[in-house]
Amino acid sequence: MTEADLPPRLTGLTFHGPLSEARATRIVDRLRRAAPARVLDIGCGWGELMLRVLDAVPGATGTGIDLNAEDLARGRANAEARGLTGRVEFVEGSAQEASHRSADLVLCLGASHALSDAEPPEHSAAALRALRGMVAPGGRVLLAEGFWQRSPTSAELAAMWPDARADEFHDLAGLVDVAISAGFRPLRIETADGDEWEDFESGYQADAEEWLAAHPDHPLARETRERVDRHRSSWLRGYRGVLGMAYLTLVPVG
């Protein structure tokens, strides 16, 4: 079986998270005003937002770190297409190994779990302390982190991922409090809206759904169908309207 026989992966997503073009443009515009010379993207995936910041800040350099070789290759290809190859590197490795690095802008978009072995929700505080150690004085951290928009019901928890817990996330106010306790002040607090979540969830499944429609009898069809049906049910019956995504722009104190 060749790679061409397999369903493609995430080609319908620009960002690996519920982030719209409009919000991304606003975020990049705010971040470029601080003129970061060095950008570090933790758990970068293909590093789309990092590349946009580098495009917006002439001369800035960036490093993206992730464990997924396929995503990193996509990031390198995108960088080459934009003429950014000499200003960015994509490193395959553990985010915790990057704790010695320092940058003027540190991005951690849905990847706080990569910075700590602590159980949720304690991993958020541990990750924020690690990020505080990475950002240069006067720099910025952009953290995208999950939070409960409201307390989930027992039925919703049962429909989510295995062992989902009501205490697994902070609410938004609690998450901001954790960031402040870690040594930051919040410059901007914003959250993904329903349209951003629906675009992300649909885009996340789109490749596999299209492939299943075209290959209903493929040897991998049953396994793929069960996987995507399980994920869709988890979203629609479990965390839709319950799990939020916060985008916190943070500045270190002192």
NORRAKA-V530343 format. One record per helix or strand. SS is the DSSP state (H for helix, E for strand). FROM is the first residue (numbers start at 1). TO is the last residue. If there is no record, write none. Layout:
SS FROM TO
SS FROM TO
This chain:
H 3 5
H 21 32
E 38 42
H 48 56
E 61 66
H 69 81
H 85 87
E 88 92
H 95 98
E 103 109
H 112 115
H 122 134
E 135 148
H 154 159
E 171 171
H 172 181
E 184 191
H 194 214
H 221 239
E 243 252
